[in-house]
Amino acid sequence: MIEINNILLKYFKKPSDSFTETEIKLNAFLIQFSKDLADLTDLLSRLRNRETHPNYYNINEMTIVGSITRIIKLFKEIIINYELNKLEILTLFARPLYESFIVTKYLIRNGINSQINFRKVSYRARFKNLKFLNEVEYKTHPIIQRQIIKLNSKLKEDGFTISDLEKEDKKNKQWKLDGKSFWEIHSEVDNTDLYSFIYGAGSDAVHGNWQEILDFHITNKENGYFGFLNYEKCDCRSLVLINSIAIESIIEFLKWNSCITDEIEIGLNNMLKTNHYIYEIWEEKFGEVLD
């Protein structure tokens, strides 16, 4: 708790204005702030209420713990690429982080049945592979045998059977979580206005469509185009948004596992205010001039 308190106390008060003098200083402050936040979320994710969870978590609860862990890992990678000024690489991590954020909130709100289904629908590709392997001629080939053994081992650990997967395949042909699209899940737990701006736009980076190529990977000279092998510069807007998601994610997690305290919640909300303040300063002093 000492390390946690030290980080929270560091941002207990509004920071001095010295870091707002230049964009370089503002950016340096944001990077350090984000690194501290990443360390904090890492530490907070390890907290466990020993009364409600004396033996850690069960397999259904691990859907939430694992998702939070994934968010923290992706968050750290985003900070690394922000500091390296690699905007197009940063955006590759942003969409899966946001997807995990939405799914985590959904699993927390909907409880054990959704947590079970989240685990079950993850077998979609493996179930189809198993059906294919069972139909091939050389079932005794070591590679095929190895794949079947690995899948059966996973199912046993998860407490599922082939019959469970067959039933899921019949009732949920698309193998979506609770039979819902991501849009439907998103609309239950978050502001639907954000969907197309974060998740939808993030698909450009993941799938590498023409818009993403235009933005990041080509440039023009005279009457032609050629590949742009440098990286686009980052500015605070991309990282401030991710910081907000990281803070909300860890608050949701701590409330779920009964580890939130007034001090921690107040401290995280203070960091959220600092995060917003960084953006306000950037917009006021260094943002594009809009005619």
Helices and strands as residue ranges (DSSP letters): H 2-10, G 17-20, H 23-45, H 62-83, H 87-110, H 112-121, H 124-135, H 142-158, H 162-171, G 177-179, H 182-189, H 193-194, I 195-200, H 201-207, H 210-216, E 218-221, E 224-227, H 236-256, H 262-285
